[in-house]
Amino acid sequence: MGFFDKIQDLGEAVAEVFEGDEIPPERRGLGGEYDQSGLAKRVALMCDNDPLVSPLDTVWVAQTGGTVVFKGTIPDETMRQHLMNLAFQTEGTTDVLTDELYVG
């Protein structure tokens, strides 16, 4: 199961009417619509499209505001840095937490 599929399994985010000129980048969905989990979904899609990350089925991605949160098990510390780099390449990311990623 890919990263994006895991987020979809959590349920569709409730679409809200955003009153303002622009949707905040951390709330922008895959199609540009308002999505409470938009940033996590865009990071998950990047992970699914990355040949080094896509084989991992032990990592989850979530978000709290502009902070991307990775959880699960990774093969080594190099993968931690790679995941952080992917997240920071995604518009709307202000911070990345990997405290819940364990090497194993």
Buried (B, 14 or more C-beta within 10 A) or exposed (E): EBBBEBBBEEEEBEEEEEEEEEBBBBBBBEEEEBBBBBBBBBBBBBBBEBEEBEEBEEBBBBBEEBBBBBBBBBEEEEBBEBBBEBBEEBEBBEEBBBEEBEEE
